[in-house]
Amino acid sequence: MVLKVVVRLLLAFFYGQILAFCSLTEIPGCGLRYRTDSHMPTITHGYVTKPSDYPWHVGIYAQYNTEDPPEYICGGSVIHPKLILTAAHCVYDEEIYNISNATFTVITGKYNRSWDYHDSFEKRLKVIDIKVPLAYKGYIQRYAHDIAVLHLNETIKFSSVVIPICISWDSEIEVKELSDVRVVGWGVTEKGTFSNPLLTAQLKYFNFTTCSKRFVHSNFSQYITDDKVCAGLDNGTSVELGDSGGGVIIYKNSTNKEQKHYIIGVVSTKDSITKIVAVTNINKLLPWLKDTVLSFIEKGYCLPLTSKSVELTQCNFNGTKVDCKKPTMPGTKAKLQCKNSFHAEFPYPLYTNTECQKNLTWSPLMDSCLECGKRYRLKDYVPSTKNIKKKQRKVSEFPWHVAVYSKIKGTMTYSCGGTIIHPKVILTAAQCAFLIEPGTTSNPKELFVIAGKYYVKWNKKSRFDQIFQVIRIKVHNTYENGYGGDIAMLELNDTLKISSQVMPACIDWSNKLKLLDKPYVSGLIAGWGRTELGDYSDELRSTEVLMINRTTCNKRLKFPNIPADKWCIISEDGSWLSYGDVGGILFPKYEEGTGEKTYYLYGLISVSIGNDTVAVTNVLSYEYWIQHIF
């Protein structure tokens, strides 16, 4: 009779107040234990439990083919009526570097490990979705971010033997050094066999600093990543194979003197010598866990993006502007783009229309964007030539710069430089598209692009060269004889393979960084133009240039007709630019914290207008055209 009353109270708590959890507060009644019996006698290194001792613990089973029955692989913890928390390595396939293709089943109320044994209180539920952090890559990343959330096909019915564990969403639970923590599981016992009944053990907690120092001279130190803490005892008590994914639990007394249990970590891996366990620290991954849980349980809304590289802009619902940083209703439309210092991956364009769908997801949606504007220099230098002012460059210093070639009478001839702005798109001057006959756009099939190019001669290849044919040319409709509207895009026949030698330049969309708002700004340009000796350079060279705005340029040259889409540059070291230098001009931004430079494309060489001054097409004047043309 007492047990029935307890169950009714639990149901009132869990289903009457479950809405409160949608803001990620504690589930009422979580972390409690309603034991129906006391512990059985101990076995070596652990205790046998009873069914209601750890009601949040579940068994996770995997079926890898239809011919074999599901097998037990890991433990997990109930954190919501439809969500299980476990370790990422339990559901990750190291061979394909992705979530396993196995069929996963979760059993709640499980006491005996065997799949064939059906416990009185158990419930078997299918896993329909799995989320692991993007940063998790298994062994090759030392099991950092070893955490996963499993989404179930049915709602768990809570009772005295099935109760969710508590999570401190505000990080208020402080675990002191050497505090007692509890682990449970069906792992291998000291006899070398899997335990059939559920076992538990009490261990001591070590923070990251203590654990790191303990393994400073051990190979195991590589697995103590900054999202880890440790647990263990000197008598050999520990977790074993099969205990992975289980929660590491502490308790604190509630106001009515009940012991309320909280999960502080997930069992990840173990040192085979000391038996110390590396535990994924939930507090370190709390932002990811919050976003992931909310993505499953929020009803009626699409969640804002939390990506490092992708962002939503211009959100509107039925024509009314809404905040992209808050949950939005289905039917909300937005622009999807890469953040500054990132670029879109193929097949996504630079700028994509997206919409909050009825299934509460944004579609289309790219998970991440490519890094852009980075210079990863190689150690091998090319000897410099003293009588040429423009400096010879290292092979990977300008990974966004490409060479454009025209096929004229069967011979490949270097024509222009260009800048990678997308894995299939090159930005260059419009004049480069009118190379064979003035006034007539070149046949795309007669244009070729080589990325990763250092030596300009077509037949002088390097291991970094990537060769492409142009399949489409788009010249801006305001182009006038190599002056106004001097901008074009070339679409390639295949996708660039991004590396440290081949990478897009960044573009400061909407001029958010305002790098060119100052009167004089230094930038860089690379090319294969004429040297002081009068011949074209075979090696890629660069020079620093000084940007001056249109007004200053007009005053300087007494040349008032510079088009509105132009500004000017002058060389800072006395170098001059020639036709072979046509290409992009990039300006660096120093990243806070690292001091690393990220390079942004702001201009394209257009035409010389006197002395050492060159008119430059302002890329940001054509932002809308660039974003929507392909």
SULSUL-V100264 format. One record per residue. N is the residue number from 0. RES is the residue in one letter. SS is DSSP state (hx for helix, st for strand, lp for the rest). PHI is phi in degrees with one decimal (NA if undefined). Layout:
N & RES & SS & PHI
N & RES & SS & PHI
This chain:
0 & M & lp & NA
1 & V & hx & -61.7
2 & L & hx & -62.4
3 & K & hx & -63.8
4 & V & hx & -63.5
5 & V & hx & -59.7
6 & V & hx & -62.0
7 & R & hx & -63.5
8 & L & hx & -63.9
9 & L & hx & -61.7
10 & L & hx & -61.6
11 & A & hx & -62.5
12 & F & hx & -62.8
13 & F & hx & -72.0
14 & Y & hx & -98.2
15 & G & hx & -78.0
16 & Q & lp & -124.3
17 & I & hx & -65.8
18 & L & hx & -59.2
19 & A & hx & -61.3
20 & F & hx & -71.1
21 & C & hx & -62.2
22 & S & hx & -97.3
23 & L & lp & 61.7
24 & T & lp & -100.8
25 & E & lp & -63.2
26 & I & lp & -71.8
27 & P & lp & -56.1
28 & G & lp & 83.4
29 & C & lp & -70.7
30 & G & lp & 70.1
31 & L & lp & -95.6
32 & R & lp & -125.7
33 & Y & lp & -110.2
34 & R & lp & -75.9
35 & T & lp & -95.7
36 & D & lp & -158.5
37 & S & lp & -92.0
38 & H & lp & -63.2
39 & M & lp & -79.7
40 & P & lp & -55.5
41 & T & st & -74.4
42 & I & st & -116.8
43 & T & lp & -57.1
44 & H & lp & 68.4
45 & G & st & -173.3
46 & Y & st & -113.0
47 & V & st & -80.9
48 & T & lp & -100.8
49 & K & lp & -114.0
50 & P & lp & -51.7
51 & S & lp & -99.0
52 & D & lp & -66.9
53 & Y & lp & -130.3
54 & P & lp & -70.0
55 & W & lp & -89.3
56 & H & st & -81.6
57 & V & st & -127.5
58 & G & st & -100.7
59 & I & st & -113.6
60 & Y & st & -122.1
61 & A & st & -122.2
62 & Q & st & -116.6
63 & Y & lp & -91.4
64 & N & lp & -154.3
65 & T & lp & -72.0
66 & E & lp & -79.4
67 & D & lp & -106.1
68 & P & lp & -72.4
69 & P & lp & -60.2
70 & E & st & -122.4
71 & Y & st & -68.3
72 & I & st & -124.3
73 & C & st & -158.9
74 & G & st & -97.9
75 & G & st & -162.0
76 & S & st & -132.1
77 & V & st & -72.8
78 & I & st & -121.1
79 & H & st & -169.6
80 & P & lp & -56.6
81 & K & lp & -130.0
82 & L & st & -130.8
83 & I & st & -122.2
84 & L & st & -101.7
85 & T & st & -150.8
86 & A & lp & -91.1
87 & A & hx & -62.8
88 & H & hx & -66.5
89 & C & hx & -70.0
90 & V & lp & -120.8
91 & Y & st & -108.0
92 & D & st & -102.4
93 & E & lp & -65.8
94 & E & lp & -76.5
95 & I & lp & -108.1
96 & Y & lp & 51.8
97 & N & st & -160.5
98 & I & st & -61.6
99 & S & lp & -62.2
100 & N & lp & -84.6
101 & A & lp & -65.1
102 & T & st & -93.2
103 & F & st & -106.9
104 & T & st & -127.5
105 & V & st & -109.6
106 & I & st & -117.2
107 & T & st & -91.1
108 & G & lp & 65.0
109 & K & lp & -87.2
110 & Y & lp & -118.4
111 & N & st & -95.7
112 & R & lp & -62.7
113 & S & lp & -56.1
114 & W & lp & -63.7
115 & D & lp & -75.0
116 & Y & lp & -88.1
117 & H & lp & -105.9
118 & D & lp & -74.3
119 & S & lp & -59.9
120 & F & lp & -105.7
121 & E & lp & -75.0
122 & K & st & -139.5
123 & R & st & -103.1
124 & L & st & -131.1
125 & K & st & -84.1
126 & V & st & -89.1
127 & I & st & -107.1
128 & D & st & -156.4
129 & I & st & -135.0
130 & K & st & -121.7
131 & V & st & -126.9
132 & P & lp & -60.2
133 & L & lp & -58.1
134 & A & lp & -76.3
135 & Y & lp & -75.3
136 & K & lp & -131.4
137 & G & hx & 73.5
138 & Y & hx & -59.2
139 & I & hx & -66.7
140 & Q & hx & -111.7
141 & R & lp & 61.5
142 & Y & lp & 58.6
143 & A & lp & -68.4
144 & H & lp & 60.2
145 & D & lp & -81.8
146 & I & lp & -151.9
147 & A & st & -149.8
148 & V & st & -120.6
149 & L & st & -104.9
150 & H & st & -101.8
151 & L & st & -95.5
152 & N & lp & -79.8
153 & E & lp & -133.5
154 & T & lp & -84.1
155 & I & lp & -70.7
156 & K & lp & -93.0
157 & F & lp & -76.4
158 & S & st & -156.1
159 & S & lp & -68.2
160 & V & lp & -108.1
161 & V & st & -136.6
162 & I & lp & -138.1
163 & P & lp & -71.5
164 & I & lp & -82.1
165 & C & st & -81.9
166 & I & lp & -124.0
167 & S & lp & -84.3
168 & W & lp & -67.3
169 & D & lp & -97.3
170 & S & lp & 61.5
171 & E & lp & -81.7
172 & I & lp & -76.9
173 & E & lp & -103.2
174 & V & lp & -102.2
175 & K & lp & -81.8
176 & E & lp & -56.5
177 & L & lp & 67.7
178 & S & lp & -65.4
179 & D & st & -77.4
180 & V & st & -127.8
181 & R & st & -119.6
182 & V & st & -125.8
183 & V & st & -135.0
184 & G & st & 169.8
185 & W & lp & -111.4
186 & G & lp & -71.2
187 & V & st & -69.8
188 & T & lp & -86.0
189 & E & lp & -66.4
190 & K & lp & -87.8
191 & G & lp & 87.5
192 & T & lp & -120.2
193 & F & st & -68.1
194 & S & lp & -74.0
195 & N & lp & -85.0
196 & P & st & -77.6
197 & L & lp & -67.5
198 & L & st & -111.2
199 & T & st & -138.8
200 & A & st & -147.4
201 & Q & st & -105.7
202 & L & st & -124.1
203 & K & st & -100.0
204 & Y & st & -93.6
205 & F & st & -124.7
206 & N & lp & -73.7
207 & F & hx & -58.3
208 & T & hx & -63.1
209 & T & hx & -61.8
210 & C & hx & -65.8
211 & S & hx & -60.9
212 & K & hx & -65.5
213 & R & hx & -64.1
214 & F & lp & -109.9
215 & V & lp & -59.3
216 & H & lp & -107.9
217 & S & lp & -118.3
218 & N & hx & -62.3
219 & F & hx & -69.1
220 & S & hx & -58.6
221 & Q & hx & -65.9
222 & Y & hx & -92.4
223 & I & lp & -90.6
224 & T & lp & -74.7
225 & D & lp & -70.5
226 & D & lp & -102.0
227 & K & st & -115.7
228 & V & st & -126.9
229 & C & st & -132.7
230 & A & st & -148.6
231 & G & st & 169.6
232 & L & lp & -138.4
233 & D & lp & -80.6
234 & N & lp & -91.1
235 & G & lp & 94.6
236 & T & lp & -62.1
237 & S & lp & -166.2
238 & V & lp & -86.1
239 & E & lp & -137.7
240 & L & lp & -52.6
241 & G & lp & 103.9
242 & D & lp & -89.6
243 & S & lp & -54.9
244 & G & lp & 86.1
245 & G & lp & -69.1
246 & G & st & -79.5
247 & V & st & -100.6
248 & I & st & -117.1
249 & I & st & -125.3
250 & Y & st & -131.8
251 & K & st & -140.2
252 & N & st & -75.8
253 & S & lp & -84.8
254 & T & lp & -63.2
255 & N & lp & -95.6
256 & K & lp & 67.0
257 & E & lp & -82.6
258 & Q & st & -84.4
259 & K & st & -104.7
260 & H & st & -101.4
261 & Y & st & -123.4
262 & I & st & -89.9
263 & I & st & -112.3
264 & G & st & -165.7
265 & V & st & -126.0
266 & V & st & -61.4
267 & S & st & -109.4
268 & T & st & -146.6
269 & K & st & -142.4
270 & D & lp & -77.8
271 & S & lp & -69.6
272 & I & lp & -91.2
273 & T & lp & -86.3
274 & K & lp & 69.3
275 & I & lp & -70.0
276 & V & st & -101.5
277 & A & st & -85.9
278 & V & st & -119.0
279 & T & st & -68.7
280 & N & st & -80.5
281 & I & hx & -60.0
282 & N & hx & -57.8
283 & K & hx & -67.6
284 & L & hx & -109.7
285 & L & hx & -59.8
286 & P & hx & -58.2
287 & W & hx & -63.3
288 & L & hx & -64.1
289 & K & hx & -59.9
290 & D & hx & -60.9
291 & T & hx & -68.7
292 & V & hx & -62.5
293 & L & hx & -61.8
294 & S & hx & -64.3
295 & F & hx & -87.9
296 & I & hx & -105.5
297 & E & lp & -64.8
298 & K & lp & -108.4
299 & G & lp & 86.4
300 & Y & lp & -137.8
301 & C & st & -92.3
302 & L & lp & -81.7
303 & P & lp & -65.5
304 & L & lp & -76.7
305 & T & lp & -117.8
306 & S & lp & -69.8
307 & K & lp & -68.5
308 & S & lp & -121.9
309 & V & st & -116.0
310 & E & st & -140.7
311 & L & st & -98.9
312 & T & st & -136.5
313 & Q & st & 53.8
314 & C & st & -72.0
315 & N & st & -147.4
316 & F & st & -120.3
317 & N & lp & 53.2
318 & G & lp & 85.4
319 & T & st & -102.2
320 & K & st & -65.3
321 & V & lp & -128.4
322 & D & lp & -78.8
323 & C & lp & -67.9
324 & K & lp & -90.4
325 & K & lp & -122.3
326 & P & lp & -56.0
327 & T & st & -126.4
328 & M & lp & -74.3
329 & P & lp & -55.9
330 & G & lp & 99.7
331 & T & lp & -68.4
332 & K & st & -104.4
333 & A & st & -155.9
334 & K & st & -100.8
335 & L & st & -109.8
336 & Q & st & -148.1
337 & C & st & -80.9
338 & K & lp & -71.6
339 & N & lp & -55.8
340 & S & lp & 75.4
341 & F & st & -137.5
342 & H & st & -137.0
343 & A & lp & -67.5
344 & E & lp & -90.1
345 & F & lp & -65.7
346 & P & lp & -94.1
347 & Y & lp & -76.1
348 & P & lp & -75.6
349 & L & lp & -67.0
350 & Y & st & -143.4
351 & T & st & -126.6
352 & N & st & -79.0
353 & T & st & -135.4
354 & E & st & -146.8
355 & C & st & -73.6
356 & Q & lp & -85.9
357 & K & lp & -64.0
358 & N & lp & -84.2
359 & L & lp & 68.1
360 & T & lp & -128.4
361 & W & st & -82.1
362 & S & st & -146.1
363 & P & lp & -70.8
364 & L & lp & -146.4
365 & M & lp & -96.0
366 & D & lp & -70.1
367 & S & lp & -156.9
368 & C & lp & -120.3
369 & L & st & -78.1
370 & E & st & -67.7
371 & C & lp & -139.8
372 & G & lp & 66.1
373 & K & lp & -105.0
374 & R & lp & -115.1
375 & Y & lp & -102.2
376 & R & lp & -73.6
377 & L & lp & -87.5
378 & K & lp & -78.7
379 & D & lp & -80.9
380 & Y & lp & -95.5
381 & V & lp & -102.1
382 & P & lp & -55.3
383 & S & lp & -86.8
384 & T & lp & -119.3
385 & K & lp & -65.4
386 & N & lp & -88.0
387 & I & lp & -115.1
388 & K & lp & -72.3
389 & K & lp & -67.3
390 & K & st & -79.4
391 & Q & st & -72.4
392 & R & lp & -109.1
393 & K & lp & -72.9
394 & V & lp & -58.1
395 & S & lp & -102.6
396 & E & lp & -70.3
397 & F & lp & -128.0
398 & P & lp & -68.5
399 & W & lp & -89.3
400 & H & st & -85.3
401 & V & st & -125.0
402 & A & st & -106.2
403 & V & st & -107.4
404 & Y & st & -120.1
405 & S & st & -109.4
406 & K & st & -92.1
407 & I & st & -114.8
408 & K & lp & 53.5
409 & G & lp & 83.3
410 & T & st & -109.9
411 & M & st & -82.3
412 & T & st & -120.3
413 & Y & st & -64.2
414 & S & st & -117.5
415 & C & st & -151.9
416 & G & st & -94.6
417 & G & st & -152.5
418 & T & st & -128.1
419 & I & st & -71.8
420 & I & st & -121.0
421 & H & st & -166.9
422 & P & lp & -59.0
423 & K & lp & -129.1
424 & V & st & -132.8
425 & I & st & -114.3
426 & L & st & -102.4
427 & T & st & -150.3
428 & A & lp & -79.9
429 & A & hx & -62.2
430 & Q & hx & -58.2
431 & C & hx & -70.9
432 & A & hx & -92.5
433 & F & lp & -124.0
434 & L & lp & -93.2
435 & I & lp & -87.1
436 & E & st & -132.2
437 & P & lp & -55.8
438 & G & lp & 85.5
439 & T & st & -121.2
440 & T & lp & -65.1
441 & S & lp & -59.9
442 & N & lp & -69.8
443 & P & hx & -51.2
444 & K & hx & -67.8
445 & E & hx & -94.8
446 & L & st & -111.1
447 & F & st & -132.6
448 & V & st & -127.1
449 & I & st & -119.9
450 & A & st & -95.5
451 & G & lp & 71.9
452 & K & lp & -84.0
453 & Y & lp & -116.3
454 & Y & st & -89.6
455 & V & lp & -75.6
456 & K & lp & -61.0
457 & W & lp & -55.6
458 & N & lp & -86.0
459 & K & lp & -94.9
460 & K & lp & -92.3
461 & S & lp & -132.5
462 & R & lp & -68.9
463 & F & lp & -94.5
464 & D & lp & -62.6
465 & Q & st & -127.5
466 & I & st & -105.4
467 & F & st & -137.8
468 & Q & st & -96.7
469 & V & st & -83.1
470 & I & st & -110.7
471 & R & st & -154.3
472 & I & st & -120.4
473 & K & st & -124.2
474 & V & st & -106.1
475 & H & lp & -63.0
476 & N & lp & -70.7
477 & T & lp & -98.0
478 & Y & lp & -62.7
479 & E & st & -134.8
480 & N & lp & 47.7
481 & G & lp & 75.8
482 & Y & lp & -128.1
483 & G & st & -68.9
484 & G & lp & 62.7
485 & D & lp & -80.9
486 & I & lp & -150.2
487 & A & st & -149.7
488 & M & st & -123.9
489 & L & st & -114.3
490 & E & st & -95.0
491 & L & st & -91.6
492 & N & lp & -80.0
493 & D & lp & -150.1
494 & T & lp & -94.4
495 & L & lp & -62.8
496 & K & lp & -90.0
497 & I & lp & -75.8
498 & S & lp & -155.2
499 & S & lp & -68.9
500 & Q & lp & -97.1
501 & V & lp & -136.9
502 & M & lp & -155.4
503 & P & lp & -67.3
504 & A & lp & -79.0
505 & C & st & -83.9
506 & I & lp & -126.5
507 & D & lp & -84.4
508 & W & hx & -56.0
509 & S & hx & 63.5
510 & N & hx & 54.8
511 & K & lp & -65.4
512 & L & lp & -81.6
513 & K & lp & 54.0
514 & L & lp & -67.3
515 & L & lp & -100.8
516 & D & lp & -75.1
517 & K & lp & -78.4
518 & P & lp & -60.6
519 & Y & st & -131.8
520 & V & st & -133.8
521 & S & st & -89.1
522 & G & st & -136.0
523 & L & st & -126.3
524 & I & st & -136.8
525 & A & st & -120.3
526 & G & st & 178.9
527 & W & lp & -118.7
528 & G & lp & -76.3
529 & R & st & -71.4
530 & T & lp & -93.0
531 & E & lp & -66.0
532 & L & lp & -83.4
533 & G & lp & 93.5
534 & D & lp & -102.1
535 & Y & st & -77.5
536 & S & lp & -74.6
537 & D & lp & -84.5
538 & E & st & -93.1
539 & L & lp & -67.1
540 & R & st & -126.8
541 & S & st & -143.4
542 & T & st & -148.4
543 & E & st & -88.9
544 & V & st & -127.8
545 & L & st & -112.5
546 & M & st & -83.4
547 & I & st & -127.4
548 & N & lp & -72.1
549 & R & hx & -61.7
550 & T & hx & -62.5
551 & T & hx & -63.3
552 & C & hx & -65.2
553 & N & hx & -60.6
554 & K & hx & -66.6
555 & R & hx & -65.2
556 & L & hx & -105.2
557 & K & lp & 52.0
558 & F & lp & -131.6
559 & P & lp & -76.2
560 & N & lp & -104.1
561 & I & lp & -64.6
562 & P & lp & -57.0
563 & A & lp & -66.4
564 & D & lp & -90.6
565 & K & st & -122.1
566 & W & st & -135.9
567 & C & st & -124.3
568 & I & st & -133.8
569 & I & st & -130.7
570 & S & st & -75.5
571 & E & lp & -86.8
572 & D & lp & -116.3
573 & G & lp & 87.5
574 & S & lp & -70.7
575 & W & lp & -117.6
576 & L & lp & -110.1
577 & S & lp & -127.7
578 & Y & hx & -56.9
579 & G & hx & -70.3
580 & D & hx & -92.6
581 & V & lp & -54.6
582 & G & lp & 175.7
583 & G & st & -92.5
584 & I & st & -113.1
585 & L & st & -117.9
586 & F & st & -122.6
587 & P & st & -87.2
588 & K & st & -119.9
589 & Y & st & -82.9
590 & E & lp & -78.1
591 & E & lp & -65.6
592 & G & lp & 90.3
593 & T & lp & -97.1
594 & G & lp & 74.8
595 & E & lp & -69.8
596 & K & st & -94.9
597 & T & st & -117.7
598 & Y & st & -102.8
599 & Y & st & -115.6
600 & L & st & -83.7
601 & Y & st & -117.2
602 & G & st & -147.6
603 & L & st & -124.6
604 & I & st & -55.7
605 & S & st & -117.2
606 & V & st & -154.5
607 & S & st & -77.7
608 & I & st & -123.6
609 & G & st & 128.1
610 & N & lp & 53.1
611 & D & lp & -105.9
612 & T & st & -105.1
613 & V & st & -127.2
614 & A & st & -82.3
615 & V & st & -124.2
616 & T & st & -73.9
617 & N & st & -76.9
618 & V & hx & -59.4
619 & L & hx & -67.7
620 & S & hx & -68.5
621 & Y & hx & -116.6
622 & E & hx & -56.6
623 & Y & hx & -62.2
624 & W & hx & -61.4
625 & I & hx & -62.5
626 & Q & hx & -71.8
627 & H & hx & -114.8
628 & I & hx & -75.2
629 & F & lp & -112.6
